[in-house]
Amino acid sequence: MDTSKRLSSLDILRGLDLFLLLAAGPILHSFLRINASPAWDGVRHQLSHVSWEGFVLWDIIMPLFMFMSGATIPFSMARYKEGEKPGKAFYLKLLKRFALLFLLGWIVQGNLLKLDFKLFHPFANTLQAIAVGYVFAALAFVWFDKKGRWIFGSACFLIYLLVFWVFGHMDMDPQGNVAMLVDKAVLGSHRDGVIWNADGSWNWNEGYQYTWILSSLNFVVTVMLGSYAGGMLKDDSMPPLRRGILLAGTGVTMVLFGLAMSPFFPVIKKIWSSSMTLYSGGICCLLLAIMYILVDVFGKGKWLDWLKIFGMNSIAAYCIGEVLDFSSVSRSLLHGFEHITGDYYPLVITAGNVLILCLILAYMRKKKIFLKV
């Protein structure tokens, strides 16, 4: 196997992640809104973020997206481990990637397009979490050897934990934990979730529990875990199957460590807790190991190649899917189905929106149009 090239499993797994978020998820959510039967409560639970502690299927989407951004680093930056020194072009490209991801994050979730500064959220989106994690993971990869990268990643992990231990007294209150207090102090009225009143005053939305600034330490760890995983799969000193098995074993170990931490530091995705970082990172390792063994070792994944329309253009898929609303197009073309499908007509429109997105991405792949940041 030529490990100098990007593995198909990376694009397919990333594609599966985006497909769940942008296609399968919306269709299933639409179906569940129509069918309120308790028989679907198990599915409904897995497709909704947990309120605070715990972890379900829908919670893996963001960590996996971030993890996969790191998994490509050992492949795309291999030359810097083969003697080439990072120069001005490398740092400018890294800065450009950081800036573009933040800009796209502002468009997707930062309210930039509302053209109202008081509603602007500077740090509130997955793309921005990737931007922070990717920059530090990339710099660690080109600057440090394997031992140095482990020290750096461990330092980020431990600093986050120590801040909670020393300054936060391990307080897990959704609005009173130290990560939330840091966000409120730094972002103030520009924190996502702030409620603006008619008289111009504002107050915190107690229902918004996500944190970003202190959590960035573990965003870096998540992307670096992806980089470690990618490096493991690129290591040609081991047979391919052994790499996959080793990665799977690493994933199981991380899941167990995350669960072992959870009694004193619960698995909480909204603050990217240390136990959640290990637990989700372990799941990501397992998913990548399974996909790698299936696709790249045994060559059994041809039937999954269609997922590459999402995986090879993941940033474009995410931005198009999250920003553009195709409902007017779907309703214009499919309005005749309303009297046929009755209560299920919203599901038809959602499926139409998903189909339009898929056709756009398929066309972009056919024409080799990729959004590179």
N, C-alpha and C positions, 0 to 999 in steps of 0.2 A: 504493500500500500504506500502510495506517495503522500507523505504527511506534509509536504511543502505546500499542498493545495488545501483550500478550505473544504472541510468535510460536509457532505450532503446532510448529515444528521443535524448540523448546526442550523442550517436554513429551514429544514423541515420542522424541527422542534420549535424554533422561533415562530414559524408560520402557524403551527398548531396553537401556540399561545395567543397570537393575534386573531386567529380564526375564532377561538373561543370568545375573545373579548368583543370582536366586531361583527361576527356573523352568527354563530351558534347561540351566544348569549342573548343578543337582542331578540332572536326568534323564540327562544325558550321563555324569555321574560314576557314577551307578548302573549304567548300561549298560556302562561301561568296567570296572567292578569284576567284572561277570559275564563279560565278554569280554576275556580276558587276551592275546589274539592280538597279536603284534608289528605286525600290519597297522594297528592303531589307535594305535601309539606316537606318530605325529605329532599326532593329536587329543589324546591324553593329555598330551603335552608342552605344548600350547597351553592346556590347562585346568588347569595346575598352576603355581603361582608358581615362578619360577626360584630356585635355591638361594641365589644371591648376585648375580653379575653377569649382565646380559642383560635381555631384555624379551620377554614373550609376550602373547597375547591376554588371559589372565586377569589380567595386571598392569595393564591399562588401566582396569579397573572402578573402583577407588578414585580415581585421578586424574580420571577423567571425571565421577564423582559430585561431586567437589569443584569441578571446573571449571564444571560446569553450575549449581552453587549461585551462583557468581559471575556467570554469564551473565545472570541475571535482574535483577541489581542496577540496571543502567541503565534498565530498564523500571519496576521497582517503586519506584525512588527518583528518577524523572525530575523530580518536582516540586521537588526540592532544587537542580536545575540550572536551574529556571525562575523562581527568585526566592524560593521559600519557604525560611525558615530552620529548620534542625533544632532543635526545642525539647525540653523535658523528656520529652514523650511518645515522641519518636524514640529517645532514649537509654535510656529504660525498656524500650521494645520490643526494642531491640538486646540489652540486658542479659538480658531474659527469654528471648530466643532462645538466647543463649549458655548460660544456666543449664539450659534444657530439653534442649538438645542434649547437654550434659555428663551430665545425669541419665539420658537415654535411652541414652547410651553406656555408663554404668555398669550399666544393666539388661541391655543386649545383651552386653557383653564385660567389664565391670568387676567381675563377680561380686557385685554388690550384692544380688542375690536369694539368695545363699548364706547371708546373715546371719552371716558370720564375718569380722571386721575384718581378720584377718591375711591373708585371701585377696583383699582389696579392691584393685582396680587403678584408681587415679584417672585415668590417662591412657593409654588403650590401644585406642582405637576410632576408626573412620572418622568417626562423627558428631562426636566431639570435635575431630578435625582440621579438620572443616568449621566447627565453632564458632569456633575460633581464626582460621582463614583468613577466614571471613565477616565477623567483627567488624572486623578491621583493613581488609579490602577495602571494607566499607561506610563506615567512617569516612574512609578515603582518598577515596572517591568524593564524599562530601558536603563534605569540608573543602578538597580541593585541586582545581585545574584539571587538565587533561589532562597538562600538563608536570609538575606536582607529583606526580601519581599515578605517572608513569613514574619519577621520581626516587625516590619512596618504595619502589616495587616493586624497582627496581634496587638500592637500599640493602639491602633484606632479602636479595636474591640474593647480593650481594657480601659481606655480613657473614658469611653461612653459609660461603661459599667461603674467606674470609680466616681464619675460625676453624680450618678444616681445614688451611689452608696454614701458618699461624703456630703454632697450638697442637697441631694433630694431625699435622703433618709429612706430610700426605697419606697417612697410614697407613690402608689399606683392610682391615685385619684385621677379621673379623666381630665379634669380641669386644673388640678393642683400639682401634678407631677412636674419635675424640674424641666423636662423637655418642653412641655407646654408653657411654662413660665418664661423660658428663654424665648420662645417664639412670640409670645405676647409682648415681651419687653422690646424685642428687636423690630418686629414687623408692625406692631401697634395696629392702627386702623387699617393697614394694608394686608393684614393677615386674612387668608381665605376663611370665610365663615362669619366675618363681621356683618352685623345687621345695621343698616343705615335707616334712621327714622326720618319722618317727613320734616321735622324741624331742623335737620342737619346734624343732629347728634347721632352717636353710634354706640353699640354695645356688643359684647361677645355673644356669639351663638353657642350656647352650652352643648348643642348637639354636634358641633364640629370638634373632633378630637384628634385630628391628624397633626403631626409635628414634622418639622423639616430641618431646622438649623442644627440642633444637637444630633438629630437622627442622621445627619449627613455622615457622621463618623461610621455608622453601620451601613449606610449606602455604599461607602467606599469598600467596606468589608464584603458586601454582597457581590459587587462587581469584581473584586479581587478573587473571591471564591470561584467565580466563573473563569477568571484568568488561570487560576491554578488547575481547574478542570480541563481547560483547553490545552494547557501545557502537558498535562498527564496524557491526553489523547494524542498529542503530537510527539511524544517520547518514543522514538523508534528503537530504543534499547530493549523494549519489551515487545513480544508478539501482540498484535492488535486485540485478540480476545482477552488477553491478560490485562491490557489497559482498561478495557471496559469493565471487567470484573473488579479490578482495583478501585475504579471510580465508583462502582456500585457499593463496594464495601465502605469506602470513604463516606458515601451518602448515608448509609445505615448508621455509621458511627456518629455522624453529625446530628442525625435525627434523635438518636438516643441521648447525646449530650444536651441537646436542646430541651428534651423532655425532662432530663435530670435537673436542669436549671429552673424549670418552670415553677416548682413549689415556692421558691424565694424570689424569682423574677419571671412573672408569667409570660406566656406567649401572647404578645400584643402587637399586631401588625401596625396599628395606627401610630405608635411611637417608635416602631422598628426596634423593639426590645432585643436585648442580647440573646435571649432564648429563642425568639422568633427568627433572628438572623441565622442562628445555627440550624434550627428546625427547617425553615424554608430552604436554606442553602443545601441541606441534606436531601430534601425532596428534589430540588433542581438537579443535583448530582445523579440521583437515581433515574430521573427522567432522561437526562442526557446519556447516561450509561445504557439504558434500555434502547434508546433510539440509535445510538452509535453501534451497538452490537447487532441490532436488527438491520440497519441500513448499510453501514460502512463495513462491518465485519462479514455478515452473511449475505448482504446484497438483496435483502427481501423487501426493500421499501419503495420499489418503483410505483406502487399504487398510492404512495403518499406524496409523490412529486408535485401534485397539484397545489400542495400547501406552500410551495415555494413562491407562489404569486404573492403571498403575504410575507413569507420569511425573508425573501431577497429584497423586498421593498418595505421593510417593516415600519420605517419612519413615515414614509408616504402613506401606507395603509392606516397607521394610527391617526395621522393628522387629517386625512380625508374622511375617515370614518367618524372621527370625533367632532370635526368642525362643520362639514357639509351635511345638510339635511336634504335628502333626495325625495322626501315625501310628496312634494308637489308634482314631481315627474311621475312617481309611481301612481298617484291618484289620477293624473291625467290619462295614463295608459291603462289603468286597471279598474276604473270606476264602474265598469260594467259588471264586475264581479260582486259588487256590494249587495245586490238583491239575491245573488246566488248563495253567497257565503254567510250572510246575516251577521251574527255576532262575531264571526271569525274574520270579518273584513279587515280589522286592524292587523291581524296576523298576515293577511295577504299583502298589505302595504309594507309591513316590516320585511317580509321576504323579498318584495320588489326592491326595497332599498338595499338590501344585502346583495341581491343579484347585480344591481348597478355597480356597487362597489367592487364586486368580484370581476365584472367585465372590464372596469377601468384598470384594475391591477393586472388582469390577464393581458390586456392590450399593452400596458407599460412593459411587462416582461417580454412580450413578443417583439416589441420595438427596442428592447434593451434600454429602456428609460428607467433609471434608478436614482432615487433621491439620496445623494451622498452628503453626509455632514461630518 
